[in-house]
């Protein structure tokens, strides 16, 4: 039975994936807080293959414990989201989102890869986002961090191939799904933009456009992306997995029609 480490395991998508794989794999679920730890321990207390661990990527002790685990498949999913204008967002917030979404994810991947390289096999599945391909206004902090993660994953795949072709690097690009994460990120920026912003006089118009956009394109059913993640776990040949497919097409044309 192969062992999976799934970070950011409290997300709605993660919960659906776990349902599908919990009888076939030994699974470590990494969560951010002690409260999440207790909640998931209770939720999965009858599942013998599942162990919930606290894995705050900013906590050195939490990161260090991963060195003791023999992981066959890493699902690197931990992320935070902030929105807002690039011209005025607090640099501390911008640093924080890059620290979690990029630097600490790569640090964890390096730790897991070290053991995979030693034993000559393994799989790293990096969950980025289609937003990394879509330069959406007022979503720059989050989408740019995910764009960085996409490029780093593409390079990592090429490099690891030179070491051992039995170690697979995968990239998953979820589109817009209504899990609650996007809604919080979208609304968060207005806490400060409504008080003081270069765009203060345009906020009603911005909100109206955002509401229309997300109402039109955000998906409520998670089946598509869950199916793609399951394929990434099971398959070896393919590199990029994304869903919904319609949004992948939208991501390609978005930059051309939005200047």
C-alpha positions in Angstrom: 0.0 0.0 0.0 1.5 3.3 -1.1 1.7 6.3 1.2 0.3 9.7 0.3 1.0 13.0 2.0 -1.9 15.5 1.2 -1.3 19.1 2.4 -4.0 21.6 2.6 -6.3 18.7 3.3 -9.3 20.7 4.6 -10.3 22.1 1.2 -13.5 21.0 -0.3 -11.7 19.4 -3.3 -9.3 17.5 -1.0 -12.2 16.1 1.0 -13.8 14.6 -2.2 -10.5 13.2 -3.3 -9.9 11.6 0.1 -13.3 9.8 -0.1 -12.1 8.1 -3.3 -8.6 7.0 -2.2 -8.8 6.3 1.6 -9.3 2.6 1.2 -6.4 2.1 -1.3 -3.6 4.2 0.2 -2.1 5.0 3.6 -2.7 8.8 3.9 -1.2 11.6 6.0 -3.4 14.6 5.9 -1.6 17.9 6.7 -3.7 20.7 8.2 -2.8 24.2 9.2 -4.2 24.6 12.8 -4.8 22.6 15.9 -8.5 23.2 15.5 -8.4 21.7 12.0 -6.4 18.8 13.4 -9.0 18.0 16.0 -11.9 18.3 13.6 -10.3 16.0 11.0 -9.1 13.5 13.6 -12.8 13.2 14.6 -14.0 13.0 11.0 -11.6 10.2 10.1 -11.3 8.4 13.4 -12.8 5.2 11.9 -10.5 5.2 8.9 -7.4 3.1 9.8 -5.4 4.2 6.7 -5.7 7.9 7.6 -3.5 9.9 10.0 -4.0 13.6 10.5 -1.0 15.7 11.3 -0.5 19.4 12.0 1.5 20.9 9.1 1.8 24.6 9.3 4.3 25.4 6.5 5.6 28.3 8.5 6.3 26.2 11.6 9.8 24.7 11.5 8.9 21.7 13.8 5.9 20.9 11.6 8.1 20.8 8.5 10.9 18.8 10.2 8.5 15.9 11.0 8.1 15.3 7.3 11.7 14.1 7.1 10.8 11.0 9.1 8.0 10.0 6.7 8.4 7.6 3.8 6.2 9.3 1.2 5.4 7.7 -2.2 3.0 10.4 -3.4 3.0 14.0 -2.4 -0.1 16.1 -3.1 1.2 19.7 -2.5 -2.0 21.6 -2.0 -1.5 24.1 0.9 -2.2 27.7 -0.1 -3.6 31.0 1.1 -5.3 33.7 -1.0 -5.3 37.5 -0.9 -6.7 39.9 -3.5 -6.3 43.5 -4.1 -4.6 46.1 -6.3 -0.9 45.5 -7.0 -0.4 49.3 -6.9 -1.3 49.4 -3.2 -1.6 46.0 -1.5 0.4 45.8 1.8 3.8 44.3 0.9 3.6 42.2 4.0 0.6 40.4 2.5 2.3 40.0 -0.8 5.3 38.5 0.9 3.1 36.2 3.0 1.3 34.8 0.0 4.5 34.0 -1.8 6.1 32.6 1.4 3.2 30.0 1.6 2.2 29.4 -1.9 5.7 29.3 -3.4 8.7 29.2 -1.1 7.3 26.9 1.7 5.6 24.6 -0.9 9.0 24.2 -2.6 10.8 23.6 0.7 8.4 20.8 1.5 8.7 19.3 -2.0 12.5 19.4 -1.6 12.3 17.4 1.7 10.0 14.8 0.2 12.0 14.6 -3.1 15.2 13.9 -1.1 13.9 10.5 0.1 12.3 9.7 -3.3 15.6 10.3 -5.0 17.3 7.9 -2.5 14.8 5.1 -3.1 14.5 5.8 -6.8 10.8 6.3 -7.1 7.9 8.6 -6.2 5.4 11.1 -7.4 5.0 14.8 -6.7 1.7 16.3 -7.6 1.7 20.1 -7.3 -1.7 21.8 -7.1 -1.5 25.3 -8.7 -4.4 27.0 -10.3 -5.7 28.1 -13.7 -5.7 31.6 -12.2 -1.9 31.4 -12.7 -2.6 31.6 -16.5 -5.3 34.4 -16.1 -4.1 37.9 -15.2 -7.4 38.9 -13.6 -7.7 42.4 -12.2 -7.4 42.6 -8.4 -6.5 38.9 -8.2 -2.8 39.6 -8.9 -1.3 38.6 -5.5 -2.8 35.1 -5.6 -2.7 34.5 -9.4 1.0 35.6 -9.7 2.0 33.2 -6.8 0.3 30.4 -8.7 1.9 31.4 -12.0 5.3 31.2 -10.2 4.4 27.7 -9.0 3.4 26.6 -12.5 6.8 27.7 -13.9 8.8 26.1 -11.1 6.9 22.9 -11.5 7.6 22.9 -15.3 11.4 23.3 -14.6 11.4 20.8 -11.8 9.9 18.1 -14.1 12.7 18.7 -16.6 15.4 18.5 -13.9 14.1 15.5 -12.1 13.9 13.6 -15.4 17.7 13.9 -15.6 18.1 12.2 -12.2 15.5 9.4 -12.4 12.6 8.9 -14.8 10.8 6.8 -12.2 10.1 10.0 -10.1 7.1 11.7 -11.7 6.3 15.4 -11.4 2.7 16.4 -12.0 0.9 19.7 -12.3 -2.8 20.1 -11.5 -4.6 23.3 -12.4 -8.1 23.6 -10.9 -10.3 26.3 -12.3 -13.0 28.3 -10.6 -14.9 26.1 -8.1 -17.3 27.3 -5.4 -15.6 25.9 -2.3 -15.6 29.1 -0.3 -11.9 29.8 -0.8 -12.5 32.2 -3.7 -15.4 34.0 -2.1 -13.3 34.8 1.0 -10.3 36.0 -1.1 -12.5 38.2 -3.3 -14.2 39.9 -0.4 -11.1 40.2 1.8 -9.6 43.0 -0.3 -12.6 45.3 0.2 -11.9 45.4 3.9 -9.2 47.9 3.1 -10.0 49.0 -0.5 -13.3 50.5 0.7 -11.5 52.6 3.3 -8.6 53.9 1.2 -7.8 53.0 -2.3 -6.9 54.5 -5.7 -10.0 52.7 -6.9 -12.3 53.7 -4.1 -14.7 55.6 -6.5 -14.9 52.5 -8.8 -15.6 49.8 -6.1 -19.3 49.4 -6.9 -18.5 48.9 -10.5 -15.6 46.5 -9.8 -17.8 44.4 -7.4 -20.6 44.3 -9.9 -18.3 42.9 -12.7 -16.7 40.4 -10.3 -20.1 39.1 -9.1 -21.2 38.7 -12.7 -18.0 36.9 -13.7 -17.9 34.5 -10.8 -21.7 33.8 -11.1 -21.2 32.9 -14.8 -18.1 30.8 -14.5 -17.7 29.3 -11.0 -18.6 25.6 -10.8 -20.5 24.1 -7.9 -19.9 20.5 -8.7 -16.3 19.3 -8.0 -16.5 16.0 -10.0 -14.3 17.3 -12.9 -11.3 18.4 -10.9 -11.6 15.4 -8.4 -11.4 13.1 -11.4 -8.3 14.8 -12.8 -6.5 14.6 -9.4 -7.3 10.9 -9.2 -5.8 10.5 -12.7 -2.7 12.3 -11.6 -2.4 9.9 -8.6 -2.8 6.8 -10.7 -1.2 7.7 -14.1 2.4 8.1 -15.0 2.7 9.6 -18.5 0.6 12.8 -18.4 2.0 16.0 -16.9 -0.8 18.6 -16.7 -4.3 17.9 -15.4 -6.9 20.7 -15.4 -10.7 21.1 -15.0 -13.1 22.4 -16.0 -11.8 22.1 -19.6 -13.9 25.0 -20.7 -12.1 27.3 -18.3 -8.7 26.1 -19.6 -9.8 27.5 -23.0 -11.0 30.7 -21.3 -7.6 31.1 -19.6 -5.9 31.1 -23.0 -8.0 33.8 -24.4 -8.5 35.9 -21.3 -5.3 37.9 -21.6 -6.0 38.6 -25.3 -9.4 40.3 -24.6 -8.7 42.0 -21.3 -6.2 44.9 -21.6 
